[in-house]
């Protein structure tokens, strides 16, 4: 019979089924489910046969993961604050666009905005002390790559996907807010303003996240935090009076 001749190869169309399972593990948000998700993802990457037991046991060779597979795993990492794992995976995806060799079928896909957001969430939810610094480093790397793409006027390149948009800046600010990193939050605000000048820059939510970062700094250095928060608030009031921010509410 066919089952005795060896593992059954999956069709590339079957990847949607495997992605549904990965998504289910992510919805559970438990460590044991995370381990199952990683195990399934690795089996897909290496096309390792998976045993299926429905009364009689047989093996199926899973399809290669696609961008949705990668995004689902990064979503898992983001929810559980697994910053190192997310960073390693996003770096492997980003490295594809920097090589001059011909792409291989086994190469990971280039990351989308959703992939970067999940990585920023992993830094935000991480207990690593250096997570904010690594989040800032990723944002700076994205800006550098995006600027390089603009300088080369390579409008057709998928590398333009790496140019940070407003959502990525806000998620980086969320990380700084949660970890109480006021200096880094203000630095991101400045980066945000330069990348998206005038009315396209930081909104009231972005400034509020920076203020919240200084609020948390206040538990350690209340005098300095109060001074910096007041200075930032005055800047917000000026921007509001100039029409760049909406009227400040109580």
BELGI-V389762 format. One record per residue. RES is the residue in one small letter. PSI is psi in whole degrees, 0 to 359 (NA if undefined). NEAR is the number of other ideal C-beta (glycine too) atoms within 12 Angstrom. Layout:
res:RES psi:PSI near:NEAR
res:RES psi:PSI near:NEAR
This chain:
res:x psi:164 near:8
res:x psi:328 near:11
res:x psi:338 near:16
res:x psi:350 near:11
res:x psi:351 near:10
res:x psi:181 near:13
res:x psi:147 near:21
res:x psi:126 near:21
res:x psi:136 near:18
res:x psi:149 near:25
res:x psi:153 near:15
res:x psi:337 near:18
res:x psi:339 near:11
res:x psi:350 near:23
res:x psi:330 near:28
res:x psi:324 near:19
res:x psi:316 near:22
res:x psi:323 near:34
res:x psi:326 near:30
res:x psi:322 near:18
res:x psi:316 near:30
res:x psi:317 near:37
res:x psi:322 near:26
res:x psi:319 near:20
res:x psi:321 near:31
res:x psi:324 near:33
res:x psi:329 near:17
res:x psi:324 near:20
res:x psi:40 near:21
res:x psi:153 near:16
res:x psi:319 near:17
res:x psi:325 near:14
res:x psi:327 near:23
res:x psi:317 near:31
res:x psi:321 near:19
res:x psi:321 near:22
res:x psi:316 near:40
res:x psi:318 near:30
res:x psi:317 near:21
res:x psi:317 near:34
res:x psi:317 near:40
res:x psi:323 near:21
res:x psi:323 near:28
res:x psi:318 near:36
res:x psi:320 near:27
res:x psi:359 near:17
res:x psi:45 near:23
res:x psi:128 near:20
res:x psi:137 near:19
res:x psi:133 near:29
res:x psi:130 near:17
res:x psi:126 near:17
res:x psi:107 near:10
res:x psi:46 near:9
res:x psi:308 near:7
res:x psi:135 near:11
res:x psi:138 near:14
res:x psi:169 near:20
res:x psi:146 near:23
res:x psi:134 near:28
res:x psi:117 near:24
res:x psi:158 near:35
res:x psi:163 near:30
res:x psi:144 near:31
res:x psi:147 near:39
res:x psi:189 near:29
res:x psi:327 near:25
res:x psi:324 near:28
res:x psi:312 near:39
res:x psi:316 near:38
res:x psi:324 near:34
res:x psi:317 near:36
res:x psi:319 near:49
res:x psi:325 near:47
res:x psi:320 near:38
res:x psi:310 near:41
res:x psi:320 near:40
res:x psi:314 near:38
res:x psi:324 near:32
res:x psi:3 near:32
res:x psi:31 near:30
res:x psi:76 near:35
res:x psi:317 near:36
res:x psi:317 near:21
res:x psi:317 near:29
res:x psi:318 near:42
res:x psi:318 near:34
res:x psi:318 near:21
res:x psi:316 near:37
res:x psi:325 near:42
res:x psi:321 near:24
res:x psi:326 near:27
res:x psi:321 near:34
res:x psi:332 near:32
res:x psi:339 near:21
res:x psi:319 near:26
res:x psi:351 near:28
res:x psi:352 near:22
res:x psi:151 near:15
res:x psi:353 near:7
res:x psi:166 near:10
res:x psi:132 near:8
res:x psi:142 near:16
res:x psi:157 near:11
res:x psi:333 near:14
res:x psi:357 near:14
res:x psi:144 near:23
res:x psi:156 near:33
res:x psi:159 near:32
res:x psi:143 near:29
res:x psi:151 near:37
res:x psi:177 near:28
res:x psi:319 near:26
res:x psi:325 near:27
res:x psi:318 near:39
res:x psi:322 near:44
res:x psi:316 near:36
res:x psi:324 near:39
res:x psi:318 near:50
res:x psi:323 near:46
res:x psi:323 near:35
res:x psi:319 near:39
res:x psi:318 near:46
res:x psi:317 near:36
res:x psi:359 near:29
res:x psi:153 near:30
res:x psi:2 near:17
res:x psi:133 near:22
res:x psi:329 near:13
res:x psi:10 near:19
res:x psi:316 near:35
res:x psi:319 near:37
res:x psi:323 near:24
res:x psi:326 near:32
res:x psi:317 near:46
res:x psi:320 near:33
res:x psi:320 near:26
res:x psi:317 near:37
res:x psi:317 near:41
res:x psi:322 near:25
res:x psi:319 near:28
res:x psi:319 near:38
res:x psi:318 near:30
res:x psi:315 near:22
res:x psi:318 near:30
res:x psi:319 near:30
res:x psi:321 near:22
res:x psi:320 near:20
res:x psi:320 near:24
res:x psi:319 near:18
res:x psi:325 near:12
res:x psi:353 near:14
res:x psi:38 near:12
res:x psi:74 near:19
res:x psi:336 near:11
res:x psi:348 near:10
res:x psi:144 near:20
res:x psi:349 near:22
res:x psi:339 near:27
res:x psi:341 near:24
res:x psi:342 near:28
res:x psi:352 near:36
res:x psi:120 near:29
res:x psi:133 near:36
res:x psi:182 near:25
res:x psi:324 near:25
res:x psi:319 near:25
res:x psi:319 near:41
res:x psi:318 near:44
res:x psi:323 near:35
res:x psi:326 near:38
res:x psi:321 near:49
res:x psi:324 near:43
res:x psi:320 near:34
res:x psi:313 near:43
res:x psi:324 near:42
res:x psi:313 near:35
res:x psi:324 near:28
res:x psi:359 near:35
res:x psi:49 near:27
res:x psi:84 near:37
res:x psi:315 near:35
res:x psi:312 near:24
res:x psi:324 near:36
res:x psi:316 near:43
res:x psi:325 near:31
res:x psi:319 near:27
res:x psi:322 near:43
res:x psi:317 near:38
res:x psi:318 near:26
res:x psi:317 near:32
res:x psi:314 near:35
res:x psi:320 near:25
res:x psi:321 near:19
res:x psi:327 near:28
res:x psi:78 near:26
res:x psi:167 near:13
res:x psi:224 near:15
res:x psi:352 near:15
res:x psi:359 near:16
res:x psi:203 near:25
res:x psi:139 near:36
res:x psi:186 near:26
res:x psi:327 near:22
res:x psi:318 near:23
res:x psi:316 near:38
res:x psi:323 near:38
res:x psi:324 near:27
res:x psi:320 near:37
res:x psi:319 near:45
res:x psi:319 near:35
res:x psi:326 near:27
res:x psi:316 near:37
res:x psi:328 near:36
res:x psi:318 near:28
res:x psi:329 near:25
res:x psi:328 near:31
res:x psi:339 near:21
res:x psi:340 near:14
res:x psi:317 near:15
res:x psi:78 near:18
res:x psi:321 near:15
res:x psi:309 near:13
res:x psi:319 near:17
res:x psi:319 near:28
res:x psi:318 near:19
res:x psi:315 near:17
res:x psi:323 near:27
res:x psi:319 near:29
res:x psi:318 near:18
res:x psi:319 near:20
res:x psi:322 near:32
res:x psi:321 near:23
res:x psi:320 near:17
res:x psi:320 near:26
res:x psi:318 near:30
res:x psi:320 near:19
res:x psi:317 near:16
res:x psi:325 near:26
res:x psi:317 near:19
res:x psi:333 near:14
res:x psi:355 near:14
res:x psi:4 near:11
res:x psi:338 near:24
res:x psi:154 near:25
res:x psi:166 near:18
res:x psi:136 near:14
res:x psi:132 near:18
res:x psi:165 near:9
res:x psi:NA near:3
